[in-house]
């Protein structure tokens, strides 16, 4: 059948009314090697051109570009809505990307020569992660149709009707992150069809599917073909660290390249670029494929991702013009705290309209919480943070059994706990995904958007399996020992990543306790903290004198720590002003309604 030719109605192997997948997935063994030690690369890179990448700042994502060898990035998008998933066309003249600038997730084309942006898709349902065919006439992308996240093909000119990739949209589990091969005859993608995120190869010639990575011990993502089609780079969590791997498409042998995520090949196939988070931000790092070493080619803000590399230089007019200005959006919040004379220097402040035993937080964080509450309401259609399990804890409040008092950020007024009951119901308002980072276990919280917005107006589909906490009491011995197990299927519908959204406002998730498998009180998926670089004692000293903290002990006491011997202080509470600088989509109710699913089951 050969490669796609100009003028062909559709790529061979993809037709209207495409049928069921033919063939049984074949496993290939993966044999990872040890991580090499980074060393310096020669300053001159063998491949030039330009990179595009995504930066998330001030609550939204934009796409930037930079010439290889240059140090000044150029902003390509500045819409107040999210822009992401950049993919260069084969000729390097156009950049496909996903955006919700028109309200829901759609695909767009940006022309680097003219600066024009054109919308490609018009369906209310989610579309994202585009990848180009070798002739530049088509895009393969992930789309959510009929409660199924699958793969679709779209012409970049002419009829914009998406066509399902045969077999890929048939699975009850999601298929996503497609990457079209350089010869146009195969599509790499990620699927959960074998119970774990693996990378598969789909053939347009015979509709066969091969499980390339076959690695139940880790979950792969972001496949990227080498220019010669012999290798696929991808990223995966390995021993708690995100790393870049390369695997042979011929024999399945794999190797670790370096740390980083969502890799991109250089146009000559000699190097790989990836974004790596550092203490001071992020760096886009280039690693040679066939030799050791690494070189940071560009410094970037934290939360930089999705690197794409083209051999085509950026147009001189684009470089000379300096790119677009930042989006005209206000700060997400302004923390209007009052530094008082004397000791302690700060007091508590109210969080109006929130149903919780103590509706106060530290005066240093209450505005950011209220602004986050507005944002969650806007992006999910649900006032999730209008009802909490916990906010501020009085210093004499006893913790739950096995939970340490010292180090508990609820005591500092810099933490809150969402309702744990959110994991119950049909469907539950919350889906919780387990993430093991280093030696710690963390949880990513996804909020199901309101039923009125389940057609794609808000959120996006899930790509990962949630954790089933109820399985620990189901009689399954292994699930009991492990504190639960993965659910058999991904939840259907549209969700918002609360963990990501909270981070926009400076609130970070808490790690689970080391005994979380046996002690449900230390699972901590519900807990969010705003530390602002403070130690716990420094945060406590903002509200308490040193004498008032004298009864706290640094280690947990079995069955719960005893209360301090010093009487609990009377804390001054300042009534809160209007906290958010943005105008909300709709006012928040003083008494938030209960989500329907919370009362079911």
N, C-alpha and C positions, 0 to 999 in steps of 0.2 A: 504493500500500500504506500510505502514511502512517506516522506515528510509532507506537511501541508503545502499546497500550492496556492498561489494568488488566484482568487476568483472561485475557489472551492466553496460550496454552500455551507459546509460544516466540516470540521476535522474528521477524517476517516475514523470510524469507530464510535462516533457520537452522532446520534440521529434523533429526530423528533420522535417522541414516544419510545424512548430507549427502554430496553427490557431489563430483565433480571440478570444479576451478575452470574457469569459462568465461571466455574473453576473453584478449586479448594485452595485456601491460602497455604503456602509452603513455607516452612520455617528454615531460616538460615542461622547458623551459629555465629554469635558475636563474641570476639575475644578481645576485650579492651586491654590496652597496655598502660604502663605507669605514666603519670603526669610529668612532662619534662620541666626542668627548671628554667624560668624565663631569663634570657640574657638580651643584651642590646642588639638590635638589627643595624645594618648599615643605614645611614641617613637617607640614601636614595632608594626609593622603592622601585621595583622592576615594573610595576603596573601603575599607570597614572589614572587620569579620569576624575571622577567625583563620587562622593558618597552622599546618600540621603539618610536621615535618621529622625527619630521622634523624641521630643522632649516634653515631659509633663511638668507644667509649672502653673501656679495660681489656679489650680482646679481644672485645667484643660490641657489637651495635647496638641502640639503643632509639629509640622514637618520642617526640618532644616536641611540645608545642603552645604557642602564644603569641598573645594578642590583638593585633591590629594596633594599634599605638600603645603597647603595653605593652613593658616591658623585662625582665620576669621570666618565663622559660619554665616550663612545667608538664610534668613527666614523665608520659606516658600509659602507658608499658609499663616493666616492670622485671624481666622474666623473664631468668634467666641466659643463655638462648639468644638468638639473633639475631631481632629484629623489624625489618621494613623495608617499603618500597613502600607508604606510606600513600596512601589515596585517599578523599576526602570523598564522601559520598552527596549527591545533588542538594539535599536539604533540610538538609544540614549536621549532621544528628543522629547519623550513624554514620560510622565510619572503617573501611574495609576495609584489610587489610594482610596481608603474608606473614610467616610465622614458622616456626622449626623448634623451637618449645618442646615439641612432642610427639615430637621425634626426627628427623623429616624435614620438608621444606618443604611447608606447607599454607597455606590461606587462612583468615582469621579476620575477625570483625566486632566492633568495639568501639562500645558505646553511650555517648555522652558524658554523657547525662542520668543513667544508672544506674551507669555504670562497669563494666558487665558485658561480658565477652568471650566470643564464641561461635565455635566452630570450624565452618567451612563444608564443607571437603573432607576426605575420608577415604582417599584413594588414597596408596599408598606412594611413587608417582612424584612428581617435582618439580612444584609449582605456585607461581606468583608474579606480580607486577606486575598487580594487578587494576585495572580501570577500570569505572565505572558506566554503565549505560544511563540515558537521560534521565528515565525514570519511576521509577528506583530499584529496579526489580524484578530486574535481572540484573547480572551482572558478566562482562566479558570478561577473560581472563587468559592468560598463557603457561603451557603445560603440556608435559611431556616424556613422550610416549607412544610406545612402539615405536621408540626411538632417533631420534625426531624432535621437535624443539622447535617447537610450533605454537600456534595460538590456539584457545581454547575458551570457551564460554558456560555460565554456571551461574546457576540461580535463587538468590536470597538467602533465599527462603522456600519450603518444600515440598520437592519432589524435588531432591536435591543432585547428581544425575547430570550430569556435564559433557557438553556436546555440541560436537563439532568444528565450527569455522567452515568452511563449504564452501570448499575450495581452499586455505585458508591452512595447513592441516595436511598438505597433499599434497606439498609441496616437499621435496626431499632436503636443502635448506639451511634453517637456522633462521629462523623468524618469531617476533618477540618485541616487548615493550614496546608493547602495544596501547593505543589511546586511542579511546573511543567518542565520536562526534560529538554536538553538542547536539541535533540533530534526530533522533537515533537511527537514521539510515539509512546511516551510513558508519563504518568503523573504520580509523583510521590505525595503521600498525604499521611496524616495522623488519624488513627482510629482506635476505639476502645472495644472493637468487636471480639477480642480475645481476653477482655477483662482488664487490660492495662494499656496506657497510651504507647503504642508501637508505631513505627513508620512502615508503611506498606507501599508497594509499587503496583500500579495499575497499568495494564497494557491496553492501548487503544486498538491493537491488532487483533487480539483474541479475547479481550475482556478478562484475562486472568489476573489474579491478585496474589502477590507474594508478601509475606510478613518478613521484612528485611531485618529488623533489629531483634525481634524475639527475645526481649529482655524483661522478664517480669519483675526484676529487682529495681528497675527505675522506669520513669515515664519520660519518653522522648517528645520533642516538639520542634517546630520551626525547621523543617528540612529544606536544604538548599543544594542544588545540583552543581557539581564542578563543570566548567565549560566543556570538557571532553566527555561528560556523561558517565565517567567511570566511578565517581565517588559522590557521596551525599554527606554534607556536613549538617549537624543538628546540635541542639542543646538539650541537656538533661540534668536533673539533680543527681549528684553522685556523692555519697558520703556527706550529705547535707550541704554541698556546694554546687552552684550552677556551673557547668563546664561545657566546653565545645568538644564534640566528637566528630570523627570522620569515619565513614563505613564504606567498604567496597560494594558496589552494586553487582559485582561478579561473584564473589565468594563470601560476602558477609563479614569479613574480618574488619574489626573496628579498632580505633586508637583514640586516646585523649590528646587534644591539642593544647588546651589551656583553659583558664577560667573565662567565663563570659556567657552571654546568651544571644539567641537569634543570630547566628553567624551569616556572613556574606562572603562569597568568593571574589577574589580579584579577577579582572577580565582575562588574565593569562593563566589562571588556575594555580599560581605559585604560592598564593598567600590567602589567609582568611582574616576577616575583620569582625570584631564583635565589641559590644559595649560591656564594660566591666565597672561595677560599682566600687568606689573607694571611700575612705573615711571622709575625704574632702569634696566628694562629688562623684563624677563618673569620667572614664576615659574610653575613647575608642581606640582599641589596640589591634595591631596587625601582627599576625603570627605566620611565619613561613610554614608551608605544608610539609615540605621535605627536609627541613632542618630545624634545629632548636633555636630558641630566641623569641623575643617579642619586642615591639616598639609601640609606644603610645603616640598616635599621630594627631590626636585632638583631645583637648580637655572639654568637658561638657558638664552641665548641671546633673545632680542626682536624678534618677528616674529617666535615664536616657536608654533607648531601646531601638529595635527594628532597623538595623543597619542594612542599606542596599548600596551596591557598588556598580557603577557603569564605567566603561572605558572612554566614553565621550566626555570631553571637557564641558564645563558649564559655559553658556554663551557669554562673551565679554560684556554685553549690555547688562546681563543679570548681575554679574560680579561688580561692575562699575556702579550699578544702581544701588547696591548694598542690600537688596532684598526688601521685604515688607516691614513696616513698623510693627511693634507689638500690638496685640488686640486692644481695642478700647474698652477694657473692663475694669471695674473697681476692684479694690482689694477684697479678698473673701471675707475678711473681718478685721476689726481694729480692737485690740485688747486694751481697754481703757481702765487700767488698774490704778489704784491710789496708794502710793507709798506713804505710810504714816510715820510720824516721829515715834520713837520709843521702840519697845520690844513687846510683842512681835510686830514686824513691819507691815503685814497685810491682814485682811479679814476675809470673811466669806461674803458671797453675793448670791442673790436669788437667781433661779432659772425658771421664769414664770411659765405657768401652764403645764408643768411636768408633774405627772402623778408618780410620786416616790416618797418614801418615808421622810427623807430630809432633802427638800427641793432646793439645795444650795450647793455651790462649788466654790473653790478658791476664787477670789476676785481677780486672780491672774489668768484664769482660764474660762470664766463663765461666758464671755462673749464668743469665744471660738466654739464652745459647745452649742450655744443657741444658733449660731450661724450654720453649724453642721446639721442641726436639727432641721432648719429650713431647707438645706440642700437635699437631705434625705427625703423630705416631703415632696420637694419639686421633682426629684429624679425617680421616685418610686410611686408617688401618688398615695403614700401611706405615712402617717405621722408616727413612725416607729419609735423615735426617741421621746415621744410625748408620754410614754409609760415605761419606766425603768424598774428594774429590781433593786438597784442601789445607785446612790450618788455619794454624798459625803457621809462618812461614818464618824460618830462621836468617838473620842479616844478611849472611852470606857466600854465600848461595845465589844462583847466577846466574839471572836471569829468562829467560823464553823470548825468542827473537829479536824485536826490535822493541818489546818491552815495557819501559817505563821502570822503573828501580829506585826512584828518588826518587818518592814519592807512592804507592808500593805498600803498601796497608793490610795485606796479609798479613804484612809485616815487623813491624808494630806489635802483632800479636796480637789485632787487632780486626776480623778478616775471616775468612771461610771460603768454600770453593768446593765446591758440590755436584758430583756426578759428571757430567761432560760426556756420558758414554755414555748418559745417561738419555733422550736424544732418539732413540736407536736401539731397534729391537724392533718387534714386531707384537702388540698396539699398543705404542707407546713409553710408558714411565712418565711422561715429561714432554712437554708441549706448550708451545711458546715463541711468544709474541705480540709483535710489534714495535710499539714506541710511540715516535714522534718528538716530543720535547718541546723547544721552543726550537730550539737548534742541535744538541742532543744526541740520540743514539739510545739508548733504553732497551729492556729486555725484561721482559715479564710472564711469570712461570713458573707453569704450572698442573700440578698433580700428579694423576695418575689414581689414584682411590681403589682399594682392594683389590677383587678380583673378587667377594668375598663381600658387598660393599656396593654393587654396581652396580645395585641395584633402587631406589635413592633414599635408603638409610639414611645415606649420607655424601655430601657434595659437592653439586654441581649441574651442569647441562649447560653446555657452552661456547657462547658467542654470537659468537665472532670466529674468523677464519681464522688459523691458526698459520703461522709462518715455516718454509719448507722449506730448511734449510741444505744438504741433500744435492744440491739442484738446481744448486748452483754447480759441481759436477763431473759434471753429466749431459750435457754437450755443448751446453747452451743458452747461447749467447753472452751474452744479456742477463742471465740469471740469474748467470752467472759475474761479470759486471761489477758486479752489484748485491749480491753476496754471498749469493745465494739468491733465492727468490721466495715469494709466498703460496701455500699449499696450495690445491688446487681445492675441497676440502670441509672442513667443520669436523669435528673428531674426535668420534665418538660416545661416549657414556658419561658418567660423573660425575667431576668434577674439583674440586680445592680450589685456590684462588688462593694459592700460596705467597708471592708478593710482598706481598699484603695481610696474610697471617698473620704474616710476618716483621716487618712494620712494627708490628704490635701489640706486639712485643717489642723494638722499637727498632732493628731491623736493616733497612737500606735497600739497595736494589739499586745496582749500579755502572753508570755510563754506559759504553757501548762506546767503544773508542778511535776516533779520527777515521779511522783506516785499516782499520776492521774488515772492510770489503768485500774487501780484498786480503789481510789478515793475520788468519787464523782465531784466533790467540792473543789478539787484543784484542776479540773479540766480547763476552766478559764476561757472558753470560747466567747463568753459574754463580756469579758473585761477589756476596757480601753483606757489608756493612760496618756497623759500629756506631761512629759517630764521636762521638756525644754532644756535638756542638758544638766539638770540638777540631780544630785544624789537624793536618795529618799530622806536622809536626815536634813539635808539643805531644804528640801521641800517642806518638811514638817516644821522646820524653824521659821518658815514664813508665817505660820499660824500660831505657833506655840513658843513659849519661853523654854530655855534649856531646863529649868526646874520642872516644868510641866511634862517634859519628856522623860524624866528620870526613871519612871516605872516601866518603860518599855524594854524588852529583852530582845537580843538579836537572833535568838534561835526559837523554833517552834516548840511548844509543849504538847506532848501527846494528849489528845482529847481536847485541845484548844488551850491557848495560853491564858494565864490568870490576868486579871485587869491590873493596871498600874496602881501603885500605892498612893500616888498623888491624886487628889480629887480632880475630876474632869473640869476643865476650865469653861467659863461662860464665854462663848465666842461672839463677837460683834458681827451682825449681819447687815449689809448695806443693800437696800432695794435696788434692783437692776434697772438700768435704762434700756432703751431699745438696742439690742445687741448687734444686729447684722447691718452691714453697710449696703447690702444688695436689696433690691425690691423683690420679695418672694412672688412666686407665681400665684399663690393664693394664701390668705391669712391662715395661721394655724389655730385650731380650736383650743379654747382654754381647757376643755376636758376631751382629750382625743378619743375617737371611737375605737372600739376593739375590732381588729381584723376578723372577718367572719370565720376564717379557718382556725383562728386561735381558740374558738369555743367549740370546735368540732372534735370528736374522738377523744 
